[in-house]
Amino acid sequence: MTILQRSDGWFADRCGKVTASRIKDIGAKPVKGKKYNALTLTILSERITGVQEETKTNSLMQWGIDQEENAIAAYENETGNFVKGTGLIDHPVIKLSGASPDGLINLDGQIEVKCPATTTHLNTLLTKEVPAEYIPQITWQLACTRRKWCDFTSFDPRLPEHLQIVIIRVFAKDLDVAGVEQAVINFNIVVDKAMAELNAEYEVAA
C-alpha cells in the first residue's frame, strides 16, 4: 500500500534519509563554529534519535501545498496524462536515501509541481526553462525512480486561464544523475564518519 505524502507514515519513512527536498544542501559549507554543515547535523540527529526534524512552513510553502491537487488536475486536463500518487521511493542502491515525486506517469514519466509566487511563474512562462534551483531535486528524483523524464509543472490559478500552467519536460539523459548519486554516497560517508566519531568518544567516556 502506498503511504500518502505528508502523512505520519510518510514523515516517518523519510526520517534520517537524503531526500529530494534536501539534495541541494548536501554540499553546503559549515557555518563558523560547526564541524559539519546543517544538513549533515540534521541527518545525523535523525539517524541517532529516530525523530525527524520539524520543517517550518511559511505562507508561500503552504500556498504551494494547498494548490498541488489543483495543479495536478490542470496538468491532467492539459496533457491527457493520468498522474498516479506515490510515497517515498527509496534509491535502489544507495542506502538511507529516496525521493517523493509529486506523481508517476505511465511507465517512464513523473511530475514535479510548483505553485510559486506569481513573479516566479511568469518568469518560467517567459524563459521556458526550469528554474535552476529545482534541477538537483528533479535529478535526484529521477535517480531514485529510474524513470526517463519528468514534467516540471508551474501553476498559478491567480492568473488568466491561458497563463495558469506551464509544462517543461526534463529528460534524465540530459541530467548529471551519476554525479548527484556520487554526491549522496559521499555525503553518507561523512555522516557515517561523524556517527563513528561520536560512538568512539562515547565508548571511551564509558
C-alpha positions as CSV (number, residue, x, y, z in Angstrom):
1,M,0.0,0.0,0.0
2,T,1.3,3.5,-0.9
3,I,2.0,5.7,2.0
4,L,0.4,9.1,1.2
5,Q,2.7,12.1,1.2
6,R,2.6,14.3,4.3
7,S,1.0,11.6,6.3
8,D,2.6,10.4,9.6
9,G,3.9,7.3,7.9
10,W,5.5,9.3,5.1
11,F,7.3,11.6,7.5
12,A,8.5,8.5,9.4
13,D,9.7,6.9,6.2
14,R,11.8,10.0,5.4
15,C,13.5,10.2,8.8
16,G,17.3,10.1,8.5
17,K,17.3,9.9,4.7
18,V,18.7,12.1,2.0
19,T,15.5,13.1,0.1
20,A,14.9,15.3,-3.0
21,S,13.9,18.4,-0.9
22,R,17.3,18.2,0.9
23,I,19.5,17.3,-2.0
24,K,20.5,20.9,-2.8
25,D,22.0,21.3,0.7
26,I,24.3,18.3,0.8
27,G,27.4,20.2,-0.4
28,A,26.8,23.3,1.7
29,K,29.8,24.6,3.7
30,P,29.6,24.5,7.5
31,V,28.9,27.8,9.2
32,K,31.6,29.2,11.5
33,G,31.9,27.1,14.7
34,K,30.3,24.0,13.2
35,K,32.3,20.9,12.2
36,Y,29.6,19.8,9.7
37,N,27.0,21.6,7.6
38,A,23.4,21.9,8.8
39,L,22.1,19.0,6.7
40,T,24.8,16.6,7.9
41,L,23.9,17.5,11.5
42,T,20.2,17.2,10.8
43,I,20.6,13.8,9.2
44,L,23.0,12.6,11.9
45,S,20.4,13.7,14.6
46,E,17.6,11.9,12.9
47,R,19.6,8.7,12.4
48,I,20.5,8.7,16.1
49,T,17.2,9.7,17.6
50,G,14.7,8.3,15.0
51,V,12.9,11.6,15.2
52,Q,12.6,13.8,12.1
53,E,13.4,17.5,12.5
54,E,10.3,19.6,12.2
55,T,10.1,21.6,9.0
56,K,8.8,25.2,9.3
57,T,6.2,26.0,6.7
58,N,5.9,29.6,5.6
59,S,2.9,31.1,3.8
60,L,4.3,30.6,0.3
61,M,5.1,27.0,1.0
62,Q,1.6,26.4,2.4
63,W,0.1,28.0,-0.7
64,G,2.1,25.5,-2.8
65,I,0.9,22.6,-0.7
66,D,-2.7,23.8,-0.9
67,Q,-2.7,24.2,-4.7
68,E,-0.8,21.0,-5.6
69,E,-4.0,19.0,-6.1
70,N,-5.4,21.7,-8.4
71,A,-2.1,21.9,-10.3
72,I,-2.1,18.1,-11.0
73,A,-5.8,18.3,-12.2
74,A,-4.8,21.2,-14.5
75,Y,-1.8,19.1,-15.8
76,E,-4.1,16.1,-16.5
77,N,-6.5,18.3,-18.3
78,E,-3.8,19.9,-20.4
79,T,-1.9,16.7,-21.3
80,G,-4.4,13.9,-21.1
81,N,-1.9,12.0,-18.8
82,F,-3.1,10.3,-15.7
83,V,-1.0,11.1,-12.6
84,K,-0.6,8.3,-10.0
85,G,0.2,9.3,-6.5
86,T,3.2,7.9,-4.7
87,G,5.0,8.0,-1.4
88,L,8.7,7.8,-0.8
89,I,10.7,5.8,-3.3
90,D,14.0,4.5,-1.9
91,H,17.0,4.7,-4.1
92,P,17.5,1.2,-5.5
93,V,21.2,1.0,-4.4
94,I,22.2,3.9,-2.2
95,K,21.3,3.4,1.5
96,L,19.1,5.7,3.5
97,S,18.1,7.9,0.6
98,G,15.0,8.3,-1.5
99,A,12.6,10.8,-3.2
100,S,8.9,11.5,-3.4
101,P,7.9,12.8,-6.8
102,D,4.5,14.5,-7.0
103,G,3.2,11.7,-9.1
104,L,4.1,9.0,-11.6
105,I,3.0,9.0,-15.2
106,N,2.7,5.9,-17.4
107,L,5.8,3.7,-17.3
108,D,8.5,6.2,-17.9
109,G,7.5,9.6,-16.5
110,Q,6.8,11.5,-13.4
111,I,5.7,15.0,-12.4
112,E,7.2,17.8,-10.2
113,V,4.7,20.5,-9.4
114,K,5.5,24.0,-8.2
115,C,2.9,26.7,-7.3
116,P,5.3,29.6,-6.7
117,A,4.9,33.4,-6.4
118,T,3.3,34.9,-9.5
119,T,6.5,36.7,-10.5
120,T,8.4,33.4,-10.5
121,H,5.7,31.6,-12.5
122,L,5.7,34.5,-15.1
123,N,9.4,34.2,-15.4
124,T,9.1,30.5,-16.1
125,L,6.5,31.2,-18.8
126,L,8.8,33.8,-20.4
127,T,12.0,31.8,-20.2
128,K,10.5,28.3,-20.9
129,E,13.2,27.0,-18.6
130,V,13.0,25.1,-15.3
131,P,14.4,27.4,-12.5
132,A,17.9,26.3,-11.7
133,E,17.2,25.7,-8.0
134,Y,14.8,22.8,-8.9
135,I,17.2,20.9,-11.2
136,P,19.0,19.0,-8.3
137,Q,15.6,17.9,-6.9
138,I,14.4,16.6,-10.2
139,T,17.7,14.9,-10.9
140,W,17.6,13.1,-7.6
141,Q,14.0,12.1,-8.1
142,L,14.8,10.5,-11.5
143,A,17.9,8.8,-9.9
144,C,15.6,7.1,-7.4
145,T,12.7,6.3,-9.7
146,R,14.8,5.2,-12.6
147,R,12.3,6.9,-14.9
148,K,13.2,8.6,-18.2
149,W,11.6,12.0,-17.8
150,C,9.9,14.5,-15.5
151,D,7.3,17.0,-16.5
152,F,8.1,20.1,-14.4
153,T,4.8,21.9,-13.9
154,S,4.4,25.5,-12.7
155,F,0.9,26.5,-11.8
156,D,-0.7,29.8,-10.7
157,P,-4.5,30.0,-10.6
158,R,-4.4,33.7,-9.8
159,L,-3.6,34.4,-13.5
160,P,-5.9,34.4,-16.5
161,E,-6.6,30.8,-17.6
162,H,-4.2,30.8,-20.6
163,L,-1.3,31.8,-18.3
164,Q,-2.0,29.5,-15.4
165,I,0.1,26.5,-16.3
166,V,3.5,25.8,-18.0
167,I,4.9,22.3,-18.5
168,I,8.5,21.7,-19.3
169,R,9.7,18.1,-19.9
170,V,13.1,17.3,-18.5
171,F,14.9,14.1,-19.6
172,A,17.1,12.0,-17.3
173,K,19.7,11.6,-20.1
174,D,20.3,15.3,-20.0
175,L,21.0,15.5,-16.3
176,D,24.0,14.6,-14.2
177,V,22.3,11.7,-12.4
178,A,25.6,9.8,-11.8
179,G,27.1,13.0,-10.3
180,V,24.3,13.5,-7.9
181,E,24.3,9.8,-6.9
182,Q,28.0,10.1,-6.1
183,A,27.4,13.2,-4.1
184,V,24.9,11.3,-1.9
185,I,27.3,8.4,-1.5
186,N,30.0,10.8,-0.3
187,F,27.5,12.6,2.0
188,N,26.6,9.3,3.6
189,I,30.3,8.5,4.2
190,V,30.6,11.8,6.0
191,V,27.6,11.1,8.2
192,D,28.9,7.6,8.9
193,K,32.2,9.1,9.9
194,A,30.5,11.5,12.3
195,M,28.5,8.7,13.8
196,A,31.6,6.6,14.3
197,E,33.4,9.6,15.9
198,L,30.5,10.0,18.4
199,N,30.4,6.3,19.2
200,A,34.2,6.2,19.8
201,E,34.0,9.2,22.1
202,Y,31.1,7.6,24.0
203,E,32.9,4.3,24.4
204,V,36.0,6.0,25.7
205,A,34.0,8.1,28.1
206,A,32.1,5.0,29.3
